[in-house]
Amino acid sequence: GQQVMQIPQYQHVQEGEDFTTYCNSSTTLSNIQWYKQRPGGHPVFLIQLVKSGEVKKQKRLTFQFGEAKKNSSLHITATQTTDVGTYFCAHQSGNAGNMLTFGGGTRLMVKP
Amino acid sequence: NAGVMQNPRHLVRRRGQEARLRCSPMKGHSHVYWYRQLPEEGLKFMVYLQKENIIDESGMPKERFSAEFPKEGPSILRIQQVVRGDSAAYFCASSPRLVTDTQYFGPGTRLTVL
C-alpha cells in the first residue's frame, strides 16, 4: 500500500501545552483514519476523514484532512496526562480495499 | 456486545516451536484482519479473511505463516518453527458483514520467542 510518513516520532509536552502530529503521503489517499494506542494496549479507532479539506473535532482533539488529500493532522489542545499514548494515522488500500496501512506513529508523553 | 477477543494474551515459545494465535471477532462481524507490531513500530498488515476464505494475504511472510477463519470457531494465525524475529504483538481486527471502514481491534497477543 501507499506509504504514509508520520512526524514527529516522539513528543514530550508539559501538561496543558498543545500537541500536533502530522501524516504525509506522496500520493492521494481515499481516506485517513486516526487511532490511539495506550502503552501496552491496542489501537482504538478515533475518527475517519474522507473529504478534501475536512475538519472534525472531538472535544480537545481536532482532525484535518488536506485539500489535496495527501496529508492530515491531529491537534490536541491543552494536553492532559490521559492523552499519553501513541497516535497513528492509517489509510485503507490493498487488493480488496480493506487493508490498513499505518504510519509509524507519534508517541506523546505528558509531564504533569 | 463483547469486543474482539484474542488468546492467549501472552505467549512464550522457544525457537523452532509452533505458535497458534486465536481471534474471535465481534458478534456479527465476518471480516477478520491480522496485523503485526514490532517493538516501537507501527502496525503492519498481514492477512484479511472472511469465513472460509483468504481474501488478501499480501502482507504474510511466504514461509512458516498461515491463517484460517473456519466456518465455525475463531480465526487462527499459525507460525511454524518460530524464530526470535517473530517476537512481536499480533493484533486481530474485525469489521461487520457489510464492508465498512472501521476496524475494531482486539487486545493483541504478545509473542516472545526465546
Chai-1 contact restraints between the chains, C-beta under 6 A:
chainA,res_idxA,chainB,res_idxB,connection_type,confidence,min_distance_angstrom,max_distance_angstrom,comment,restraint_id
A,H42,B,F91,contact,1.0,0.0,6.0,A-B,restraint_1
A,H42,B,F105,contact,1.0,0.0,6.0,A-B,restraint_2
A,H42,B,P107,contact,1.0,0.0,6.0,A-B,restraint_3
A,H42,B,G108,contact,1.0,0.0,6.0,A-B,restraint_4
A,P43,B,F105,contact,1.0,0.0,6.0,A-B,restraint_5
A,F45,B,T102,contact,1.0,0.0,6.0,A-B,restraint_6
A,Q48,B,D101,contact,1.0,0.0,6.0,A-B,restraint_7
A,F88,B,G42,contact,1.0,0.0,6.0,A-B,restraint_8
A,G94,B,D56,contact,1.0,0.0,6.0,A-B,restraint_9
A,N95,B,D56,contact,1.0,0.0,6.0,A-B,restraint_10
A,A96,B,I55,contact,1.0,0.0,6.0,A-B,restraint_11
A,A96,B,D56,contact,1.0,0.0,6.0,A-B,restraint_12
A,N98,B,Y48,contact,1.0,0.0,6.0,A-B,restraint_13
A,M99,B,F45,contact,1.0,0.0,6.0,A-B,restraint_14
A,F102,B,G42,contact,1.0,0.0,6.0,A-B,restraint_15
A,F102,B,L43,contact,1.0,0.0,6.0,A-B,restraint_16
A,G103,B,G42,contact,1.0,0.0,6.0,A-B,restraint_17
A,G104,B,G42,contact,1.0,0.0,6.0,A-B,restraint_18
A,G105,B,G42,contact,1.0,0.0,6.0,A-B,restraint_19
